[in-house]
Amino acid sequence: MLQYPYKITALAQLDACLQDFRQRCPAEHTDILIQVFSASSERAFLQELIHKLNEGVPGALIIGMTSFGEVYQGTLTLNTTVLAFQVFQKGRVQLQVYDCDAESPQQAGRRLVQFCSTQPELVTLEILATLKNSNVKPFIDEMAAINPQVTAFGGGADAYDPASPIYVFSGDRVLEKGLVVACFSGADLHVHISTTFGWKPLGMPMKITAMDGDMVIKELNHKPAISMYQKYLNIKKDESFHRDIVEFPIFVERNGRNLARLPVSYSEDGSLNFAADFRLGEYVRLSYGDPNEIIEESRQSQLKTEMFRPEGLLLFSCVTRRFFLQDYVKLELEPYQQIAPSAGVYTYGELNRYRGGAASLNTMFLAIGFREGAAAAGQTVTPTAKAPAVLQDSMSLVQRLVRFINVTTAELEKANTKLARLAREDRLTALYNRGEIEAVLENELDQFRAGEIEGPVSVIMLDLDDFKKINDTYGHGVGDQALKTVAEVIMSSIRFADSAGRWGGEEFVLVLQGIKAKGAYLVAKRIRTKLMAANILPDGKSVTASFGVALARKDEDYAAFYRRLDKTLYEAKSKGKNQVVIDEEV
């Protein structure tokens, strides 16, 4: 595979590019694909460009879209048209075009799935779409039926002027609302996709409590969705809204992957409209760009790409990254110039298929390497430690603010973790406190009655014998140590999946899932034996306890079960203490 990138600012410059390409293009090849990323939103310009390409390279395939920033040989260029002539010497390329004015995205997705099923050596899909004005989620959902080994990448068309139309095109078809797909096949064709993110969550999670379809969030925590931006960032509903939010997308974690979504617009009722999907009940947060994280992730991506040893590179980057990094986009782009001939585009959203599931993304950077055959021999690529990038001017301030946010967030999360633990734990024994173990018990019983837990649920309640006498005779310090030792004995006698808590003064409750009453009876006897052998009291006397064991039944509520459990403990006490009594109704 060979790739030849070119850059033009006017159609008059195209002839020289075509002449140069014809001289360099090998005579033997299977397919030629011309990638076009153009700053022009004039349909007439695009049609004339396509016409000249068809005349200049007969038989070549053409795919492209309008852009909001172009990349030529690892360098950001503005108001240009970048072309990448990809010459495949064994691999094959086929184009699919879907006009969303003529068919629904779902129908288009089904047709793509059907086509892909006929391509046994399909490797990857390049998808260019009008994400700004088309809901492609149904198309993406249909792609789940494609062989998960087939990767996919791409992006959304954009324009420098928000009022200008956007286009995707293939061959001589220029679409204002649609998708074009390049299908790359070949047993000897290898494609490597590396992704970079770098945005981090900010603030407290908020639950999506109301939606209108898949891509409109109406409420977060039962309040208008836009209030998130108003409350935390003082961003108002006015003409500057889109400019102000561009660096603060909505963050959501899904299937172990961090995703970001930027609102396309807002409605008067405070709803936020997106070009990508959310799910009712998901938790989302604001997010912010961390320049250090972005640059470090970029370095790792560049290393992985270099190790792949591509023969040609395509770069897709969200325009948000360009606005955020400003002049420092060179730190993200320039290293690719040293790896392979490259061309790229700044997009309105990115598309990527990950582990068989495709997604529409924001704030991402995709580096797609192409190679035919085995990697060429060369010097081994090894990672080298690099100092953090030193940024200047406003970005230096951002670095410091990001560090402040990271440190304070870590401190707050540590404090919140500690508070959450304290709210659940008994401070003396470190077991669950009464409220938590009672909640666990109620939840287990509810799930058991509902059939969500198939196995039995057994519960042990134990009470230390003559605990008041221990406190009166030896002092409260010894009494406290006795409670701690009981907790240690309990935890050493149950499984990780079991739950134990301090019910009150000297009472404890153990919830054992998947164990019948007789098994719980044996656990209680084990704890009783260990307690008697423990060296707790100063004069060597044993500490004993009484135990009640009960098995949950599906025909009784929590109150009825608790009465049975308490009754067994009472019987153990009345029989002389230091006893284990199992419920007679088992």
N, C-alpha and C positions, 0 to 999 in steps of 0.2 A: 504494500500500500504506500502511495506517495501523496503528499499534500502540498499544494502551492497556494499560499495566501497572497492576496492583493488588496490594495486600498485605493479608492477613487473618491473625488469630491464632485465630479461632473461626468456626464456620459461621454464627453469627448475624450476622456482618459481611458475608456474601456478598450479601445482598439489596441493600444500598446500592451495592455495586460493580456489580451487574447493572443496577440502575436507571440509574446514571451511564453505563454503557456503552451501553445502549439509546438514551439521549438523544443521545449523541455519534456513534453508528455511522451512517454514510451509508446511505441507503436503497438505493442502487445498488451492488451488489458481486457478485462471483462466488463467493467462499468466505470463511468465517470459521473460523479455527483458534484454539482456546484451548489455550495452553501452560500446564501446571500443574507446579510444583515444590514438593513438600510435605514438611515436617518430620515429618508424622504417618506412623507405620508401622501404623496401625490400619486394617484392611481396611474396617470398617464406616464409618469417617470418610470414606475415599476414595470408597466407593460412594455415600454420601449426597451428597458434594460433586459427584460426576459427575451424580447424579440432578438436583440443583438447577441445575447448569449446563445440562443438557439441557432442563429446564423453562423456564429463564430466557432461553435463546437457542436456540429450536428450529432444528434444521438445522445448528447449528454442529458442527464436528469437534473432538474432544478428544484430546490426547496429553499424557502426563505421567509422572512418576516420583517416588519418594521421594528425599530428599536429606539431606546433612549440612552444610547451610548454604545460604542463599538470597540472591539479589542482587535488590534492588529499586532502580531508578533510580540505579545506580552506587554503591549502599551495601550492605554486608554486613548481612543481618538473620539472626537465629537463632530457631529454633522458630516459624517462620511458614509460611504457604503463599503463594507468589507466583504470580500469574496474568498471562499476557500474551495479550490478545485481538488477534490479527492479522487484519486485514480486507484482503482482496485484491480489487482492483477490476477486474483483468483475469486475473491468474494463477489457477491451479487447484491444489487440494491433495487428494490421495487417501491414505488410510491403509491400511497393511498390518499385520496382527497375526500373530505366530508364537509359538505355545505350545510351548516346548521340552520339555514333558512329553508332548506329543502327536506331535511330529515332531523329527527331529534338526536341529541348526543347519545341516548341509550341505543337507538337504532344503529348509529354509527359505531358504537362500541361492539355491538353484536356482529356487525359486518367485519370489523377488524378481527374479532376472535375467530370468525369463520375463515378469514383469509389466513391467519396465522396457523390454523390447524392444518393447512395444506403445505406448510413450509417446514420440512423436517430438519433443516440445518439453520433455522432462524437463531440469531445470536442476540440482537438488540433492536430496539425501536427508538427512533427519534421523533418526538411529537412537538409540533409547533401549533399553538392554539391562541385564539382570541379570548384569553381568560377574562379580560376586562368586561366583556359584554356577553359572555356565554357561560352557562353553568355546565362545566365539564364533569362534575361529579358522577352523573350516571354513566358517562363514557368510561371514567376511571374504574367505577364499580364493576362494569362488565369485563374489564381487563383481568379481573381475578381468575377468569377461566383460562387464561393463556398459561402455557407451561411456565412454572415459577423460575425455571432456569434462564428464561428470556428476560434480560434487563430492559430498562427504558429510561430515557432522559429527555429533557426538552425545556421549553419555557413559553411564556406568554408574550405576545406582541405588545409593543408600547409605542408612544410617540412623544416627541419633545414638547409639543403643545397639547395640553389636556383636551383642547377642543378639536384637535385633528383626528381623523379616522385612523384606525389601526388595521393592518392587513397581515394575513398569512397567504403564501402562494406556492404553487407547485405547477411546473410546466407553464401553461399559459393561463392558468386559473388563478385569479386574484380575489380572495374572499375577505369580506369585512366581518364575517361571523362564521367561523368554521375551524377545522383542524386539518393539518396535513401531516402525514406520517411516512417516514422513510424506514423501510424494513431491510435490515442488513443480515445477509445470510452467508454461510460458507463454513466448511469444516476447518478451514485454515485461518479463519478470521477470529481475532481476539480483541475484546473491548474491555477496558477497565474504567470504572466510574468511581471517582473519589469526591466526597462531599465535605464541605466546611460550613460550620454554623457560627458559633462564637457569641450568641446572645444568651443572657442569663435571666432567670426569673427574678422579679422584683415585687416585694410586698406580699400580702397575705393571699392565699388561694381564695377564689370566689366561685361559687357554684352556678352553673347555667340553669336557671329555674324556669325560663320560658323562651321558646323559639318559634319562628315562623318558617317552616321548612328546614333545610339543612344548613343554610348559609346566612341566616338572619338571627342574631341573638337579641331577643327582646328584653330579657331581664337577667341580671346577675344578683344573686342573693335577694331576689324579689324586688329589686330596684331597677330602673331603666339602665340598660347596659352602658350608655354613654357616661353615666355618673362615675364610672371607674376613672375615666380620663379627667372629668371635672374635679372630683374630690382629691385625687392624688397628684395630678400634674397641672391643675388649674387651666386645662384646655377647654375652651368654650365652643359652643355651637355657632360658628361664624365662618367667614370666608377663609380664615387661616387654619381651620381644623385639620385639613389634610397635610398641610405643611408641618404643623406642629406635632402630629402623631407619627410621622414617618420613621422616627428612630425608636418608637416604643410600641412594637407589635404586641399582640396578645399571644401568650405562651401557653402551650398545652403539651402534656406528655402523653403519648399514645403508643402502646405496644413497645415500651422501652425506648422510644425515639422522641427526641425533643423537636417540636414543631412550632413555627411562628406564623401568625396570621395578621395581616394588616387590614383594617376596615377599608372598604371601597368608598363607603358613604354612610351617612346617618339619616334617620328619619325624624320627623318632628316629634314622635312619641318617645324618642331616645333610643330606638333600636339601632344596632350596628349591623351594616350589611357587608358581607365578605365575598371573596371570589373562591373561597375554599370552605370545606365543611367543618361543622362542629357537631357535638352530640349532646342531647339533653341530659343533664346530670353530671357532665364533665366539670372538672375543676380547672379554672384558668387563672393566669396571673398576668400582670404587665411584665414586660421584659425590657432590657436595655443592652446595648452593645458594649462589650468589654474589648477594647482595642488590643490588649495583651492576649486575650483568649483567641480573638480572631486571627491575629498574626501567628500565634503558636499553632493553632489548628491548620492554618495555611501552610506552615512549614511541614507539618506532618503529612498533609495532603500532597504537597510537592514531592516529598521523599517517596511516598508510595507510588506516585505517578512515574517518577524517574526509575524506580526499581522495575516497573512494568516494561520499560524501554519502548515507548510508543513511537510510531512512525509519523503520526499526525495527531493534533490535539484540537478539540473544541472546548471552549470555555463559556459557561452560562452563569451569570451572576445577577442577583437581585439588585435593582437600581437603588434600593435602600442602603446597600453596602457602599455604593459609590458616594451617596450623599453623606453617609456617616464618616467614612475614612477620608474623604476629600483627596488631597494630594497623596495620601498614604496608600491609595489603591495600588500604587506601584510596588509596594511590598508584597502584595498579594498576586500581582500579575507578572512582574518581570522575570521571576525565576523560571517560568514556563518557557520563556524564549530560549533558554539554554537547553531545554529538554527535547523539543521537537517543534517543527513549524506549527504555528497556532493561529487560530482566529476565534473570535467570540463576540458576545453580545450581552448588554444589560437588559434585563427582562422585567416584565410585569408578572412576577411569580415564576416559580420553577416547577418542573415535573420530574419525578424520580420514582423508579420502582425498586422497592426494598424488600428482600425476602419474599418475593412474589406479590407483594401488595403495593400498588401505585399510590402516590399521594401528590397533592398540589401543595407547594411549599412557598414560604416567603423568607427573605433575608439569607438564603442559602447561596453557596458557590459550588458549582459542579465542574469538575475537570474530567473530560472524557477522552481517553487515549485509545487510538486504533493501531492495530498491528496485524500483519499477515505473516503467519509462520512463527517459528521460534524466535525468541529475543536474540538480537545480534550480540555477539560476544563483545565484551568490553570490560572496563574497570568496574570492580565490584562497588556498588553503591552502599555506603554505610552512613548511619546518622551521625551528625556532629553536633556537639553542644553549642548553642548560640545564646548569647546574652539577650535579655529582653530588648525589644526595639526601643530606641530613645526617640520619643515624639516631641515635637515643638509646638509652640503657640497654644491654640485652644485645645488641641489634642493632648498636650501635656496636662492641662487642667482636667480633662476627661479621665486620663490615667489615674490621677490622684483621687478624683471623686469615686472612680470605680474601686480603687483600693479601699477607700473609706467605706463604701457600700459593702464590699466583700467582708471586711473585718467586722463591721457592726452587725451585718446579717448573720455571720457565724456566731457572734456572741449572743445575739437574740435567739438563734435556733438552739444554742446550747442551754440558755436559760429556760426556753420554752420546753425543751426536752426534760430538763430537771423538774420544772413545775408539773409537767404532765405525769412524770414518774411519781412525784410526791402526792399528786391528786389520786393516784391509783394504789399506792403502797401504804402499808402500815409502817410507821417510822421506826418502831422498835424491832419488828421481826423481819422487815423487808418482804413479807408476803403481801398479797392483795389485802387492802382494807375491806371493811364491811360492805361499803357501797359497791366496790368493784367485784368482789366475789359473789355478792348477791345478784349483780347484773349478769355475771357469767352464768350463774345457776339458772336464772330466769330465761336467758337466751338459749341455753342448752335444752331446757325443758320445752320451750316453745318450738325449737327446731325438731326435737324428737316427736312431739305431737303432730307437727305438720308433715312428718315423713321426710324432712330434709336430712335427718341423721338416721341411717338405717340401723346401726348397732344400738345396743342397750346403753343407758346412762345410769351409773350408780353414784351414790353420794355417801360420804362418811362425815359424820359430825363427832368431834371428840371434845371432851372437857377435862381439864386437869383436876385430879382429885385433891381435895383439901388445900386448894391454892391459898386461901386466906390464912390458913395455919402456917404455910411456908413463909408468907410475908410477915406474919406476926412473930414467928420464931427466929427467922434468919435475916429479916430486913427486906426492904423492897429491892435493893440491889441484887440480892440472890434471886428474888422472885422474877425480876426482869431477865436475869441470865437464864433462868429456867425456861421462860417463854422463848428466848432466842434459841436455846438448845432444842426445844420442841420443834421450832420452825426448821432448824437444820436437819433434824431427824425426818421430818415430813418430806422435805425436798429431796433427801437421799433415798426415799422409799417410793417415790412416784415417777412417772415418765415425764418427758419434756412436754408432751401434749396434754397432760393433766393440769388442773388448776387447783391452787390452795390459797386460802385466805384466813385472816384472823376475824372471826365472827363477832367477838366481843371479848372483854376481859381475858378469860382463860379458855375460851371456846374457839375451835377451829373447824373449818369446813373444807372438804376435798371433793372436787368434781372429777369423776373418772369416766371418760367417754369410751365406749366399746368394751366395757368390762361388766360382766354379770355380777349379781349380788354376791355370789360365793367367791368370785375373784376379789371383789372389794373387801370381803370379810377377811381374806388372807392378807391383803395389804394392811388392814387395820391391825391384825395380829402381829404382823412384822413390826409395825411402828410401836405397838405396845411392848414387844420384847426389847427393841432397841432402847426405848425410854427407861425400862427397868434396869438395863445394863449401863446406862449413861451415868457418869460421875458428875452429878450436878450439885447436890447438897454438901455442905462442908463436913458433916458428920458421916458421910458415906451412905446415908439412907437413899432409897430410890424415890424417884418421882413417877407416879402412876397416872393413868388417865382412863376414862370410861368412853366407850365408842358405841355409836349407833350407825347402822348401815341400812340403806333403803335403795330399792331399784325403782326408777321412774316408770310410770304407767301412762298410756296414751289416753286413758279415760278420766284423768283427773287434772285439775288446774294446779297452779303453783301453791296456793294456800293449802289445798288438801295434801299435796305431797309433803309440804313442810311439816304439817301436823303428824304425819306418819314418821318422818325422820326424827322429829323431836321426841316422839313417843318412845322410839327405840333407845335413844340416849337416856331418857328418864328410867327406862327399865334396867339399863346397865348400871345406873347409879343405885337404884333400889335393890339390886341383887348383891350389893356389897362392894361396888366400884371395881376398878381395874378389870373390867369385863368388856367383851365385844358382843353386842347383841345385834342379830340380823332381823330385819322386819319379817314377821311371821306370815305376811300376805304375799311374800315372793313366790 
